[in-house]
Amino acid sequence: MERPVTRSLLATFIEYAATDRVTAVEWHRFVVQHYQDEHMENARRECARILGGPKRPIPKAELERLYSIADSLRARQGK
C-alpha cells in the first residue's frame, strides 16, 4: 500500500524531478493526480509546467523556482 502524498513527500519528489531522478510511475503518482490541498495543487501545476515539456536542460531560474516550491511545501507541512 502506498503512503499518502503529504506536502513533505511532494517536496521531495519535486527535488528529485528537478535533477531528473524520477520514474514514469513516480511522475504519474505525484504530477498526474490532483490534490484537494490548494497549496499542493498549485505546486503540482507549476512543477508540471516547468518539467512537463520535452527533455531539456532546466534554466537556473526554473531550478531555483522548483527548490523554492519544495521549501514552501515543507514550511507549510501540517498546516
Contacts in CASP RR format, 6 or more apart in sequence:
PFRMAT RR
TARGET T0000
AUTHOR 0000-0000-0000
METHOD contacts of the structure
MODEL  1
MERPVTRSLLATFIEYAATDRVTAVEWHRFVVQHYQDEHMENARRECARI
LGGPKRPIPKAELERLYSIADSLRARQGK
2 29 0 8 1.000
3 9 0 8 1.000
5 29 0 8 1.000
5 30 0 8 1.000
5 33 0 8 1.000
5 35 0 8 1.000
5 40 0 8 1.000
6 77 0 8 1.000
7 37 0 8 1.000
7 39 0 8 1.000
7 40 0 8 1.000
7 73 0 8 1.000
7 74 0 8 1.000
7 76 0 8 1.000
7 77 0 8 1.000
7 78 0 8 1.000
8 73 0 8 1.000
8 74 0 8 1.000
8 77 0 8 1.000
10 30 0 8 1.000
10 35 0 8 1.000
10 40 0 8 1.000
10 43 0 8 1.000
10 44 0 8 1.000
10 73 0 8 1.000
11 43 0 8 1.000
11 69 0 8 1.000
11 70 0 8 1.000
11 71 0 8 1.000
11 73 0 8 1.000
11 74 0 8 1.000
12 70 0 8 1.000
13 22 0 8 1.000
13 26 0 8 1.000
13 30 0 8 1.000
14 43 0 8 1.000
14 47 0 8 1.000
14 66 0 8 1.000
14 67 0 8 1.000
14 69 0 8 1.000
14 70 0 8 1.000
14 73 0 8 1.000
15 66 0 8 1.000
15 67 0 8 1.000
15 70 0 8 1.000
16 22 0 8 1.000
16 26 0 8 1.000
17 26 0 8 1.000
17 27 0 8 1.000
17 30 0 8 1.000
17 31 0 8 1.000
17 47 0 8 1.000
17 51 0 8 1.000
17 66 0 8 1.000
18 51 0 8 1.000
18 58 0 8 1.000
18 63 0 8 1.000
18 66 0 8 1.000
18 67 0 8 1.000
20 55 0 8 1.000
22 30 0 8 1.000
30 44 0 8 1.000
31 44 0 8 1.000
31 47 0 8 1.000
31 48 0 8 1.000
31 51 0 8 1.000
31 52 0 8 1.000
33 44 0 8 1.000
34 41 0 8 1.000
34 44 0 8 1.000
35 41 0 8 1.000
35 44 0 8 1.000
39 72 0 8 1.000
39 73 0 8 1.000
39 76 0 8 1.000
40 73 0 8 1.000
43 69 0 8 1.000
43 72 0 8 1.000
43 73 0 8 1.000
46 65 0 8 1.000
46 69 0 8 1.000
47 66 0 8 1.000
47 69 0 8 1.000
50 58 0 8 1.000
50 62 0 8 1.000
50 65 0 8 1.000
50 66 0 8 1.000
51 58 0 8 1.000
51 66 0 8 1.000
58 66 0 8 1.000
END
